């Protein structure tokens, strides 16, 4: 894969109030446990143990595990918005081509899905039956789409698709739907080949660039 010009990092907005400290510890611990074991297998006892807290403290803040998941999702969306704002800031990518931007951004997204697979899977499952839950995630996706369209607007000459804005938006849908499906079916090999996270990132990048009509970078081209 092409060299990474700018390392993208997950952004965690700072909450200064000391009254938030216990809540933040509980959320951090819950995120770890759910990411590792999935929501159904995450226990309150394990969460409070990792948070160095108590069951009483947990239930003083959350009615049940379900309300904890809602809070985790709100927190995840807040962090995702902060991350996308930093990652897609046009100043960050001055002088970079679309290929170079995607060579950094898409592998990062794949990495987040891999690292937080259990957590994201719980979000997808809940969103399939909870409209407000799904709409919260959709707002993040729309925000990312708008930011990416704005970032690439000044690089329209690199895009051969007849409707660049539509292509960027639809390409994002293809990428996120692919990753969502892979997350839900992580234990099932649905196709002939088993793909490593790096291969998934490379092929998604190739697919997105090809769909936009952006010239592929030499490191991605198939040898003749």
Order of alpha helices (4+ residues) and beta strands (2+ residues): alpha-alpha-alpha-alpha-alpha-alpha-alpha-alpha-alpha
